Amino acid sequence: MEDWKVYTHRERIAYFSMEIGLSQDIPTYSGGLGILAGDTIKSAADLKVPLIAITLCHRKGYFRQTLDEHGWQHEHPRPWQPEKYMELLPVKTLVSIEDRDVKVQAWLYRVKSPTGGVVPVLFLDTDIPGNADQDRRLTDHLYGGDLAYRLKQEIILGIGGARLLSALGFRIRKYHMNEGHASLLTLELLNRCRRHVEDSWDERTAWDTQMVADQCVFTTHTPVEAGHDRFPYDMVERILGKQVPYPLLRELAGKDELNTTLLALNLSRYVNGVAKKHGEVSKALFPGFEIHAITNGIHPFTWVSPYFVSLYDRYLPGWANEPEMLVRVDLIPDDDIWDAHMGAKAYLLQYIRETTGIELETDVLTIGFARRAATYKRGDLIFTDPERLLAIAGGRLQLVFGGKAHPQDTPGKEIIQRIIGNIRKYGDRIRAVYLPNYNMEVAYRLIPGVDLWLNNPIRPLEASGTSGMKAALNGVPNFSVLDGWWIEGHIEGVTGWSIGPKPKDVKPEADTTESDARDLYDKLEKVIMPLYYRDRAGWIQVMKNAIGKNGYYFNTHVMMRRYVTAAYLA
Ligand SMILES: *Cc1c(COP(=O)(O)O)cnc(C)c1O
């Protein structure tokens, strides 16, 4: 194995993310944000972009979910051993937390591409003898604990991460903050860019915010005010101490509370949202800032089922590192597309049988819905009018659900419970299943194996969404509210179908639940089911369009090239 020091030979982009989802063996992610980070890193490795990623090791793992007979979610630790997959680096650094010195070490994981590219990923860890017991637990739980715990984790990620990179000898061209969690790194950079200026009275310090901003790139993911991390300044003073003078900090991060998004916005030369619509929403949330948009993606090879991998390999060799080639999907015969899809479907149905004992049917239109059970995603929307749904279905519809709620998200858990309640109640009239413990491995089976991918968030809260891109790349058309990436990917009846009004026809704050549900039922009944059952060639053309007009473009290879040209080299 290459010595880690070779990675210090080139100047690198440092990519900071509180969660990174690379594989199921390393359970340090909770959902879309972490998987995006993992997919970004994999594409960077494929494309040989000189990147290094930094995250926390979250030793207790993001939880394993079980569901009881009442449909209630239970959480279990999912501990893992970094030493099984990673190399402990010999250099440590220190951060100060509540006036205690806390040692920070890092585990090195190498993401290797078949192209020969490698991206090192550092998993920061404070579970070190000599650290106070409470500090040894700071890198245990992803999004666990209280606000103070969260602030301490952000100190380790941002300040500890930046210091460790220096201590290891890395030269960094840009610091890329994936969401605001890492924005305290700007305080470390401010200290490095401080100049002492003499004047007649005293020695004064000049804080060069421009010089910091020149080094920073910030990607925001949150489309609502309440979603951004905020810490009261008395807590910040107690825990973080004095990194920079508080008047300066309040200027940069907010008068009343430290808002990590504001801090990152003020200290980044390049800022972007994660879809065109989200860029606009972010500009409205933070007037006065220039906010660009780079639409998210997914890593092609990671998310294509084995059935489509062999199909693409046969007809479009080279597609995995050049997904643009999928634009020529029409040269693949219909039968081959259908056979590959039926392979993925059979694989899913087998998995469902093995894990739940439930038998679904191969030739019945199967709708999938799986993602974090956050309330805005409205997982139970399809059950708004169960009688209507059952009447439309008439035995010719199946539903597959999945998703975890954050342990502290009671309304999210109630959504899961309502879905499972409906499945119980109507189970003899519509086949449906809630798959427990949704994670990368489950997603990899579930998404390619359904016939239609459903997505019905409250607008404009789905900043981008990526599971629909995974579906498209596997020839599974989207049936989705026009929000996030789908506004850019949707051509009605060509790449898939919309639910509800066009973005420009939605008033902010309007409750569209009833009309969205009605539109969902109408389109399912009058357009989607007739096409699926009566015009198989027409359906396969939509599958091909999902691949050729969505999949070829909405991937992290395309996305990474845009980050390189717009943000990293700028
Ligand atoms: C892709 C993925 C997500 C993101 O799904 P969205 O629909 O974009 O929210 C979440 N969890 C897992 C396990 C995934 O694979």
PDBQT file of the ligand as one rigid body, heavy atoms in Angstrom, charges set to zero:
ROOT
HETATM    1  C1  LIG A 601     -29.795   8.067  -1.942  1.00  0.00    +0.000 C 
HETATM    2  C2  LIG A 601     -30.120   7.806  -0.526  1.00  0.00    +0.000 A 
HETATM    3  C3  LIG A 601     -30.753   8.788   0.243  1.00  0.00    +0.000 A 
HETATM    4  C4  LIG A 601     -31.202  10.115  -0.334  1.00  0.00    +0.000 C 
HETATM    5  O1  LIG A 601     -32.541   9.983  -0.769  1.00  0.00    +0.000 OA
HETATM    6  P1  LIG A 601     -33.406  11.280  -1.140  1.00  0.00    +0.000 P 
HETATM    7  O2  LIG A 601     -34.644  10.748  -1.753  1.00  0.00    +0.000 OA
HETATM    8  O3  LIG A 601     -32.608  12.080  -2.085  1.00  0.00    +0.000 OA
HETATM    9  O4  LIG A 601     -33.669  11.978   0.131  1.00  0.00    +0.000 OA
HETATM   10  C5  LIG A 601     -31.006   8.519   1.577  1.00  0.00    +0.000 A 
HETATM   11  N1  LIG A 601     -30.659   7.340   2.131  1.00  0.00    +0.000 NA
HETATM   12  C6  LIG A 601     -30.076   6.370   1.417  1.00  0.00    +0.000 A 
HETATM   13  C7  LIG A 601     -29.718   5.089   2.095  1.00  0.00    +0.000 C 
HETATM   14  C8  LIG A 601     -29.780   6.566   0.064  1.00  0.00    +0.000 A 
HETATM   15  O5  LIG A 601     -29.175   5.602  -0.636  1.00  0.00    +0.000 OA
ENDROOT
TORSDOF 0
